[in-house]
Structure formats: C-alpha cells, structure tokens
Amino acid sequence: MASISRRNFVLSLGALAGSAALAGCGGSGSGSADSGADAAKADSYTLVEDGKLTVAAELGFAPFEYMDEKTGEPVGFDVDLIAAVAQKMGLESSYLPNQKFDTLVPLIKQGGKADVAIAGITITDDRVKEVDFTEPYLDSNQAIVIKKDSGEDEDSLNVADKKVACQSGTTGDDWISENLPAAERVPLDDVTAALTGVSTGLYAAMVIDLPVASYMLTQSFSDLEVAKEIPTGEQYGIAVSKDQPALTEALNKALADMESDGTMKDIKTKWFGSEI
C-alpha cells in the first residue's frame, strides 16, 4: 500500500536586519512588548492589521477549529494554539470568516488578506512550493471511517460502485486517488456532511485525519467506526507567505517557547486528553 511520505524539512532563514530584537520580543512569557521591540518587529515583517495576527482557517474541522454554537466564535486546538502564539509575539489573534480548506494555501500565497493559515494543514512537498511553513506542531495519520458492522475495508472499497468521501484538497483526498483508484472519490467541503453521508449510507466510507475522526465519532457519530488507521506520518504546520520569512521566524520562536514553558503540553492535554 502506498502512503504519503513524511516530510522532513528545515526552514532555512537568512540573517535579517533587526532579527535579534524580534527574537527578544517574541519570547515574552506575558505576550507584551515594549515600544522598542514593537519598532523592531514592524521593520521585520508586515501584518495585515497592526497589533493583530490575522488567521485564515476552515472552521469545520473539530477539534482543531470549529464554531461554538453559543458564542458564534471559533474554538478548538488550533484556535488556542494560534492565540498563544500571538500572545508570545505581543499580538492578538483575529480570524477571517470561514474559508474553504483548498483555498487556504492560495490565499496565503497571494497575501494581503491573512498573515497565516492554520487548520490542520499537512506540510507537503506541493504546498511548500507555494508557501512557507513553521516547524511542525503536531503529528497525524489518516483514517478510514465506515458505518459500524458494515464490514467495509480497503479491498472492498476499491471497486467502481463504492463512493468514498473526503474533504476537498486534503491529504485524505490524495490518499483515495492513490490507493483506491477504482472507487468513486467524492470530495466535499464539509466534514460533518461527509460523515453524515457515511452514516446514512450515501457513502461507503470517508478518509479523514485520525484526530478529527476520533473526536467526531466520540462526540456525534457513535454509529461509525475507524476501520483502519493509515500510517501516513503527516505533520501539521502554520502556513506563511514566502514573502514573510521574518514572520515565520517569529512564529517558530513562539512555538519553541510554548514547548519549553509547557504551554503546548497544556493545550494538547486540554483537547486530546494527553500530550499526543
């Protein structure tokens, strides 16, 4: 069985004027920055809105990012993570309205609307050609989700009359094309709609990120199960424009500080029950 190869990469960043001052403000445990640090930061990278880290995401990818029904605000693992990253940088995180997943990388590449994209985005060779990524912040695999007791497996799904759903533009989408070529691949924008389709029998299965499958099946789809964990060895990163290397550097500094001071562990434990 072919699988998506794990990307091992190191972001190479040249020496930038004012980078030492930037590192100084990025490591602040309180998230505050003095006026001198603010000036150095402004000289090093440009933000869509001063004082804010503007974020693009597909807000239907629980538990990473989704809309709280009571508050109407985005919540989730990625939401907490980027808020903490912004605080380390002396900024406030601010989300754009919901975006389709397959538009996130093009939006960041284009620039001008969002500073970063974070939505369980796997670092892949193709995406790295378009945008830069931070160092990985989470590892993941894919999963085949089926209706309980349906007996479906990789072999039975790889036939012409079986519809297999996925989220459009994802690595799950790619996996179906590579590993279930005989099946009818059904790319959709909405994860919940896809899983509902599996539940009702409209689709024989869905291929989706394992952490999302585990969360959704526990919370809303008790009639579904993970038939197989696919060891794709993926890594999630924050997407940044290639025109903003100093911003990528500042984000990496914030992520490293969160690892060292326990913030990352706390966020992972909150959303996954352990430091996965």
TORKOL-4160 file (C-alpha; in steps of 0.2 Angstrom, whole numbers, padded with zeros to 4 digits, m for minus):
276
<pt num="1" X="0000" Y="0000" Z="0000"/>
<pt num="2" X="0007" Y="0017" Z="m0005"/>
<pt num="3" X="0007" Y="0031" Z="0008"/>
<pt num="4" X="0011" Y="0049" Z="0009"/>
<pt num="5" X="0029" Y="0051" Z="0014"/>
<pt num="6" X="0033" Y="0060" Z="0030"/>
<pt num="7" X="0041" Y="0077" Z="0026"/>
<pt num="8" X="0057" Y="0080" Z="0035"/>
<pt num="9" X="0062" Y="0098" Z="0032"/>
<pt num="10" X="0071" Y="0113" Z="0040"/>
<pt num="11" X="0066" Y="0130" Z="0036"/>
<pt num="12" X="0082" Y="0140" Z="0031"/>
<pt num="13" X="0081" Y="0158" Z="0035"/>
<pt num="14" X="0094" Y="0171" Z="0031"/>
<pt num="15" X="0100" Y="0184" Z="0043"/>
<pt num="16" X="0088" Y="0198" Z="0044"/>
<pt num="17" X="0090" Y="0216" Z="0050"/>
<pt num="18" X="0083" Y="0218" Z="0067"/>
<pt num="19" X="0081" Y="0199" Z="0070"/>
<pt num="20" X="0089" Y="0199" Z="0087"/>
<pt num="21" X="0077" Y="0212" Z="0093"/>
<pt num="22" X="0062" Y="0202" Z="0086"/>
<pt num="23" X="0068" Y="0187" Z="0095"/>
<pt num="24" X="0068" Y="0197" Z="0111"/>
<pt num="25" X="0050" Y="0202" Z="0109"/>
<pt num="26" X="0044" Y="0185" Z="0103"/>
<pt num="27" X="0050" Y="0176" Z="0119"/>
<pt num="28" X="0040" Y="0187" Z="0131"/>
<pt num="29" X="0030" Y="0175" Z="0143"/>
<pt num="30" X="0017" Y="0188" Z="0145"/>
<pt num="31" X="0015" Y="0192" Z="0127"/>
<pt num="32" X="0018" Y="0210" Z="0130"/>
<pt num="33" X="0031" Y="0220" Z="0120"/>
<pt num="34" X="0039" Y="0237" Z="0124"/>
<pt num="35" X="0040" Y="0251" Z="0111"/>
<pt num="36" X="0057" Y="0247" Z="0105"/>
<pt num="37" X="0053" Y="0229" Z="0102"/>
<pt num="38" X="0037" Y="0234" Z="0093"/>
<pt num="39" X="0048" Y="0245" Z="0081"/>
<pt num="40" X="0060" Y="0231" Z="0078"/>
<pt num="41" X="0045" Y="0220" Z="0074"/>
<pt num="42" X="0037" Y="0232" Z="0062"/>
<pt num="43" X="0053" Y="0234" Z="0052"/>
<pt num="44" X="0055" Y="0215" Z="0051"/>
<pt num="45" X="0038" Y="0209" Z="0045"/>
<pt num="46" X="0022" Y="0217" Z="0039"/>
<pt num="47" X="0005" Y="0212" Z="0046"/>
<pt num="48" X="m0012" Y="0214" Z="0038"/>
<pt num="49" X="m0018" Y="0224" Z="0053"/>
<pt num="50" X="m0006" Y="0232" Z="0066"/>
<pt num="51" X="m0006" Y="0223" Z="0083"/>
<pt num="52" X="m0016" Y="0208" Z="0076"/>
<pt num="53" X="m0011" Y="0191" Z="0068"/>
<pt num="54" X="m0024" Y="0188" Z="0055"/>
<pt num="55" X="m0029" Y="0170" Z="0053"/>
<pt num="56" X="m0037" Y="0160" Z="0039"/>
<pt num="57" X="m0045" Y="0143" Z="0043"/>
<pt num="58" X="m0058" Y="0131" Z="0038"/>
<pt num="59" X="m0069" Y="0132" Z="0053"/>
<pt num="60" X="m0077" Y="0115" Z="0052"/>
<pt num="61" X="m0063" Y="0104" Z="0057"/>
<pt num="62" X="m0066" Y="0099" Z="0075"/>
<pt num="63" X="m0057" Y="0098" Z="0087"/>
<pt num="64" X="m0044" Y="0109" Z="0078"/>
<pt num="65" X="m0056" Y="0123" Z="0074"/>
<pt num="66" X="m0075" Y="0125" Z="0073"/>
<pt num="67" X="m0088" Y="0137" Z="0078"/>
<pt num="68" X="m0095" Y="0137" Z="0096"/>
<pt num="69" X="m0114" Y="0137" Z="0094"/>
<pt num="70" X="m0117" Y="0148" Z="0109"/>
<pt num="71" X="m0104" Y="0161" Z="0106"/>
<pt num="72" X="m0103" Y="0161" Z="0087"/>
<pt num="73" X="m0084" Y="0162" Z="0089"/>
<pt num="74" X="m0071" Y="0149" Z="0083"/>
<pt num="75" X="m0064" Y="0137" Z="0096"/>
<pt num="76" X="m0053" Y="0122" Z="0095"/>
<pt num="77" X="m0035" Y="0116" Z="0097"/>
<pt num="78" X="m0028" Y="0126" Z="0083"/>
<pt num="79" X="m0038" Y="0141" Z="0089"/>
<pt num="80" X="m0030" Y="0140" Z="0107"/>
<pt num="81" X="m0013" Y="0137" Z="0099"/>
<pt num="82" X="m0013" Y="0152" Z="0087"/>
<pt num="83" X="m0019" Y="0163" Z="0101"/>
<pt num="84" X="m0005" Y="0158" Z="0112"/>
<pt num="85" X="0007" Y="0160" Z="0098"/>
<pt num="86" X="0001" Y="0178" Z="0095"/>
<pt num="87" X="0002" Y="0182" Z="0113"/>
<pt num="88" X="0020" Y="0176" Z="0114"/>
<pt num="89" X="0023" Y="0189" Z="0099"/>
<pt num="90" X="0014" Y="0203" Z="0108"/>
<pt num="91" X="m0001" Y="0202" Z="0096"/>
<pt num="92" X="m0019" Y="0197" Z="0097"/>
<pt num="93" X="m0026" Y="0183" Z="0085"/>
<pt num="94" X="m0040" Y="0188" Z="0074"/>
<pt num="95" X="m0050" Y="0176" Z="0062"/>
<pt num="96" X="m0056" Y="0179" Z="0045"/>
<pt num="97" X="m0074" Y="0172" Z="0041"/>
<pt num="98" X="m0074" Y="0154" Z="0037"/>
<pt num="99" X="m0064" Y="0148" Z="0021"/>
<pt num="100" X="m0064" Y="0133" Z="0011"/>
<pt num="101" X="m0049" Y="0122" Z="0015"/>
<pt num="102" X="m0042" Y="0121" Z="m0003"/>
<pt num="103" X="m0042" Y="0140" Z="m0004"/>
<pt num="104" X="m0031" Y="0142" Z="0012"/>
<pt num="105" X="m0014" Y="0140" Z="0003"/>
<pt num="106" X="m0018" Y="0150" Z="m0012"/>
<pt num="107" X="m0025" Y="0164" Z="0000"/>
<pt num="108" X="m0008" Y="0164" Z="0010"/>
<pt num="109" X="0002" Y="0164" Z="m0006"/>
<pt num="110" X="m0007" Y="0179" Z="m0013"/>
<pt num="111" X="m0005" Y="0189" Z="0003"/>
<pt num="112" X="m0014" Y="0204" Z="0009"/>
<pt num="113" X="m0029" Y="0196" Z="0017"/>
<pt num="114" X="m0022" Y="0185" Z="0031"/>
<pt num="115" X="m0005" Y="0183" Z="0039"/>
<pt num="116" X="m0006" Y="0164" Z="0042"/>
<pt num="117" X="m0017" Y="0149" Z="0039"/>
<pt num="118" X="m0019" Y="0136" Z="0052"/>
<pt num="119" X="m0032" Y="0122" Z="0050"/>
<pt num="120" X="m0023" Y="0105" Z="0052"/>
<pt num="121" X="m0013" Y="0109" Z="0037"/>
<pt num="122" X="m0001" Y="0095" Z="0032"/>
<pt num="123" X="0016" Y="0100" Z="0026"/>
<pt num="124" X="0018" Y="0093" Z="0009"/>
<pt num="125" X="0031" Y="0095" Z="m0005"/>
<pt num="126" X="0017" Y="0103" Z="m0016"/>
<pt num="127" X="0012" Y="0115" Z="m0003"/>
<pt num="128" X="0030" Y="0120" Z="0002"/>
<pt num="129" X="0032" Y="0126" Z="m0016"/>
<pt num="130" X="0018" Y="0138" Z="m0014"/>
<pt num="131" X="0020" Y="0144" Z="0004"/>
<pt num="132" X="0032" Y="0143" Z="0019"/>
<pt num="133" X="0028" Y="0133" Z="0035"/>
<pt num="134" X="0033" Y="0134" Z="0053"/>
<pt num="135" X="0041" Y="0119" Z="0061"/>
<pt num="136" X="0028" Y="0105" Z="0064"/>
<pt num="137" X="0017" Y="0107" Z="0079"/>
<pt num="138" X="0008" Y="0090" Z="0078"/>
<pt num="139" X="0009" Y="0073" Z="0070"/>
<pt num="140" X="m0005" Y="0064" Z="0062"/>
<pt num="141" X="m0011" Y="0049" Z="0052"/>
<pt num="142" X="m0026" Y="0047" Z="0041"/>
<pt num="143" X="m0041" Y="0035" Z="0045"/>
<pt num="144" X="m0054" Y="0026" Z="0035"/>
<pt num="145" X="m0071" Y="0028" Z="0043"/>
<pt num="146" X="m0086" Y="0017" Z="0040"/>
<pt num="147" X="m0103" Y="0013" Z="0047"/>
<pt num="148" X="m0102" Y="0000" Z="0061"/>
<pt num="149" X="m0104" Y="m0018" Z="0056"/>
<pt num="150" X="m0103" Y="m0014" Z="0038"/>
<pt num="151" X="m0088" Y="m0024" Z="0035"/>
<pt num="152" X="m0080" Y="m0012" Z="0023"/>
<pt num="153" X="m0061" Y="m0012" Z="0022"/>
<pt num="154" X="m0048" Y="m0006" Z="0010"/>
<pt num="155" X="m0051" Y="m0020" Z="m0003"/>
<pt num="156" X="m0070" Y="m0020" Z="m0003"/>
<pt num="157" X="m0069" Y="m0001" Z="m0005"/>
<pt num="158" X="m0058" Y="m0001" Z="m0021"/>
<pt num="159" X="m0072" Y="m0005" Z="m0033"/>
<pt num="160" X="m0082" Y="0005" Z="m0045"/>
<pt num="161" X="m0099" Y="0006" Z="m0036"/>
<pt num="162" X="m0091" Y="0012" Z="m0019"/>
<pt num="163" X="m0092" Y="0030" Z="m0015"/>
<pt num="164" X="m0078" Y="0036" Z="m0003"/>
<pt num="165" X="m0079" Y="0054" Z="0004"/>
<pt num="166" X="m0065" Y="0066" Z="0009"/>
<pt num="167" X="m0063" Y="0084" Z="0012"/>
<pt num="168" X="m0058" Y="0093" Z="m0004"/>
<pt num="169" X="m0039" Y="0097" Z="m0007"/>
<pt num="170" X="m0033" Y="0087" Z="0008"/>
<pt num="171" X="m0021" Y="0073" Z="0010"/>
<pt num="172" X="m0035" Y="0061" Z="0013"/>
<pt num="173" X="m0041" Y="0066" Z="m0005"/>
<pt num="174" X="m0024" Y="0062" Z="m0012"/>
<pt num="175" X="m0024" Y="0045" Z="m0002"/>
<pt num="176" X="m0040" Y="0040" Z="m0010"/>
<pt num="177" X="m0034" Y="0044" Z="m0028"/>
<pt num="178" X="m0018" Y="0034" Z="m0025"/>
<pt num="179" X="m0024" Y="0019" Z="m0015"/>
<pt num="180" X="m0042" Y="0017" Z="m0020"/>
<pt num="181" X="m0041" Y="0021" Z="m0039"/>
<pt num="182" X="m0057" Y="0010" Z="m0043"/>
<pt num="183" X="m0068" Y="0018" Z="m0031"/>
<pt num="184" X="m0078" Y="0034" Z="m0034"/>
<pt num="185" X="m0069" Y="0048" Z="m0024"/>
<pt num="186" X="m0082" Y="0061" Z="m0018"/>
<pt num="187" X="m0073" Y="0077" Z="m0012"/>
<pt num="188" X="m0083" Y="0088" Z="m0001"/>
<pt num="189" X="m0081" Y="0105" Z="0008"/>
<pt num="190" X="m0089" Y="0100" Z="0024"/>
<pt num="191" X="m0083" Y="0086" Z="0036"/>
<pt num="192" X="m0099" Y="0084" Z="0045"/>
<pt num="193" X="m0109" Y="0082" Z="0029"/>
<pt num="194" X="m0097" Y="0069" Z="0023"/>
<pt num="195" X="m0098" Y="0059" Z="0039"/>
<pt num="196" X="m0117" Y="0061" Z="0039"/>
<pt num="197" X="m0117" Y="0053" Z="0022"/>
<pt num="198" X="m0107" Y="0038" Z="0028"/>
<pt num="199" X="m0120" Y="0037" Z="0042"/>
<pt num="200" X="m0135" Y="0037" Z="0031"/>
<pt num="201" X="m0126" Y="0025" Z="0018"/>
<pt num="202" X="m0124" Y="0038" Z="0004"/>
<pt num="203" X="m0105" Y="0035" Z="0005"/>
<pt num="204" X="m0097" Y="0018" Z="0009"/>
<pt num="205" X="m0083" Y="0027" Z="0019"/>
<pt num="206" X="m0073" Y="0043" Z="0022"/>
<pt num="207" X="m0055" Y="0046" Z="0023"/>
<pt num="208" X="m0050" Y="0059" Z="0036"/>
<pt num="209" X="m0037" Y="0064" Z="0048"/>
<pt num="210" X="m0037" Y="0052" Z="0063"/>
<pt num="211" X="m0038" Y="0065" Z="0077"/>
<pt num="212" X="m0053" Y="0073" Z="0068"/>
<pt num="213" X="m0061" Y="0055" Z="0066"/>
<pt num="214" X="m0058" Y="0051" Z="0084"/>
<pt num="215" X="m0066" Y="0067" Z="0090"/>
<pt num="216" X="m0081" Y="0067" Z="0079"/>
<pt num="217" X="m0085" Y="0049" Z="0082"/>
<pt num="218" X="m0085" Y="0051" Z="0100"/>
<pt num="219" X="m0095" Y="0067" Z="0100"/>
<pt num="220" X="m0108" Y="0065" Z="0086"/>
<pt num="221" X="m0106" Y="0049" Z="0076"/>
<pt num="222" X="m0107" Y="0034" Z="0088"/>
<pt num="223" X="m0114" Y="0023" Z="0073"/>
<pt num="224" X="m0097" Y="0025" Z="0064"/>
<pt num="225" X="m0080" Y="0017" Z="0067"/>
<pt num="226" X="m0062" Y="0018" Z="0062"/>
<pt num="227" X="m0060" Y="0003" Z="0050"/>
<pt num="228" X="m0041" Y="0007" Z="0048"/>
<pt num="229" X="m0028" Y="0019" Z="0054"/>
<pt num="230" X="m0017" Y="0024" Z="0039"/>
<pt num="231" X="0001" Y="0027" Z="0044"/>
<pt num="232" X="0004" Y="0042" Z="0033"/>
<pt num="233" X="0016" Y="0050" Z="0046"/>
<pt num="234" X="0009" Y="0068" Z="0042"/>
<pt num="235" X="0015" Y="0084" Z="0051"/>
<pt num="236" X="0004" Y="0100" Z="0053"/>
<pt num="237" X="0012" Y="0117" Z="0051"/>
<pt num="238" X="0006" Y="0135" Z="0051"/>
<pt num="239" X="0006" Y="0142" Z="0033"/>
<pt num="240" X="0015" Y="0159" Z="0030"/>
<pt num="241" X="0019" Y="0169" Z="0014"/>
<pt num="242" X="0036" Y="0166" Z="0006"/>
<pt num="243" X="0037" Y="0185" Z="0007"/>
<pt num="244" X="0037" Y="0185" Z="0026"/>
<pt num="245" X="0052" Y="0175" Z="0032"/>
<pt num="246" X="0054" Y="0186" Z="0047"/>
<pt num="247" X="0036" Y="0181" Z="0052"/>
<pt num="248" X="0040" Y="0163" Z="0050"/>
<pt num="249" X="0055" Y="0165" Z="0061"/>
<pt num="250" X="0045" Y="0174" Z="0074"/>
<pt num="251" X="0031" Y="0160" Z="0074"/>
<pt num="252" X="0044" Y="0147" Z="0076"/>
<pt num="253" X="0052" Y="0156" Z="0091"/>
<pt num="254" X="0034" Y="0157" Z="0099"/>
<pt num="255" X="0031" Y="0139" Z="0096"/>
<pt num="256" X="0048" Y="0134" Z="0103"/>
<pt num="257" X="0044" Y="0145" Z="0119"/>
<pt num="258" X="0027" Y="0136" Z="0121"/>
<pt num="259" X="0036" Y="0119" Z="0120"/>
<pt num="260" X="0049" Y="0124" Z="0133"/>
<pt num="261" X="0037" Y="0133" Z="0146"/>
<pt num="262" X="0023" Y="0119" Z="0145"/>
<pt num="263" X="0010" Y="0129" Z="0136"/>
<pt num="264" X="0010" Y="0117" Z="0121"/>
<pt num="265" X="0008" Y="0102" Z="0133"/>
<pt num="266" X="m0007" Y="0111" Z="0142"/>
<pt num="267" X="m0016" Y="0114" Z="0125"/>
<pt num="268" X="m0013" Y="0097" Z="0119"/>
<pt num="269" X="m0020" Y="0089" Z="0135"/>
<pt num="270" X="m0035" Y="0101" Z="0135"/>
<pt num="271" X="m0041" Y="0095" Z="0118"/>
<pt num="272" X="m0034" Y="0077" Z="0116"/>
<pt num="273" X="m0033" Y="0071" Z="0135"/>
<pt num="274" X="m0014" Y="0069" Z="0133"/>
<pt num="275" X="0001" Y="0076" Z="0125"/>
<pt num="276" X="0000" Y="0066" Z="0109"/>
